[in-house]
Amino acid sequence: MKNAYRVEVLEDCVAFTCHEDEKILEAMKRAGTGPLKYGCFGGGCGICKMKIVSGDFKVVKNMSRAHVSKEEGEQGIVLVCCVVPVSDLIISKQM
């Protein structure tokens, strides 16, 4: 049985479920949650850049350094098409 985690978008006071093997962007799209724009689903366009405010996650796809620097990554800024949750998360559109 897959673990499922609660992901909350801070500014919108909206929450949705994301499975442990599901990228956050995929779960947002499945849940009809937004407003989040997206483009390539591959970590290259940078449109889905958000900040993980709290909780743990795992990067499962390379993020373009043109969109997320190493320093930003250390601050929890990610492309949500490239990460999966490993705990409940709070995410923010504000960087």
C-alpha positions in Angstrom: 0.0 0.0 0.0 1.3 3.4 -1.0 1.8 6.1 1.6 -0.2 9.3 0.9 0.7 12.7 2.3 -1.2 15.9 2.7 0.2 18.9 0.8 -1.0 22.4 1.6 -0.5 25.4 -0.7 0.0 28.2 1.9 -1.4 31.2 0.1 -4.5 29.4 -1.2 -5.4 27.5 2.0 -5.9 24.5 -0.3 -4.7 21.0 0.5 -4.6 17.8 -1.6 -3.2 14.3 -1.3 0.0 13.2 -2.9 1.2 9.6 -3.0 4.8 8.8 -2.2 5.6 7.8 -5.8 3.7 10.8 -7.4 5.4 14.1 -8.2 3.7 17.0 -6.5 2.8 18.7 -9.8 1.0 15.5 -10.9 -1.0 15.4 -7.7 -1.9 19.1 -8.0 -3.1 18.5 -11.6 -5.0 15.3 -10.5 -6.7 17.2 -7.6 -7.6 20.1 -9.8 -5.7 22.3 -7.4 -4.2 25.6 -8.5 -3.6 28.1 -9.6 -0.4 26.6 -10.7 0.9 27.0 -14.3 3.1 24.3 -15.7 4.9 23.5 -18.9 7.2 20.7 -19.7 6.7 18.3 -16.7 10.4 17.6 -17.1 12.3 20.0 -14.9 13.5 22.2 -17.7 11.0 25.1 -18.1 10.9 26.4 -14.5 7.3 27.4 -14.5 6.3 25.2 -11.5 9.0 26.7 -9.2 7.8 26.8 -5.6 9.2 26.7 -2.1 8.8 23.8 0.4 8.1 25.6 3.6 7.9 22.5 5.9 8.1 18.8 5.5 10.4 16.4 3.8 10.7 15.6 0.1 12.9 13.7 -2.3 14.2 15.0 -5.7 13.5 12.3 -8.3 14.4 14.3 -11.4 17.1 16.7 -12.2 16.1 20.4 -12.0 17.5 22.8 -14.4 20.2 25.0 -12.7 19.0 27.8 -14.9 15.8 27.8 -12.9 16.8 26.5 -9.4 20.3 27.3 -8.2 22.1 25.1 -5.7 21.6 27.8 -3.1 17.9 28.0 -3.8 17.6 24.2 -3.6 19.3 24.3 -0.2 16.5 26.7 0.9 13.7 24.4 -0.2 13.0 26.0 -3.6 12.2 23.3 -6.1 10.4 22.6 -9.3 7.4 20.6 -8.1 7.5 18.4 -11.2 10.7 16.9 -9.9 9.9 16.1 -6.3 7.9 13.6 -4.3 6.8 13.9 -0.7 8.2 11.8 2.1 6.0 13.5 4.7 3.1 16.0 4.9 4.2 19.3 3.2 3.4 23.0 3.2 4.4 24.6 0.0 4.4 28.3 -1.1 4.4 30.2 -4.3 6.4 33.0 -2.6 10.1 32.5 -2.8 
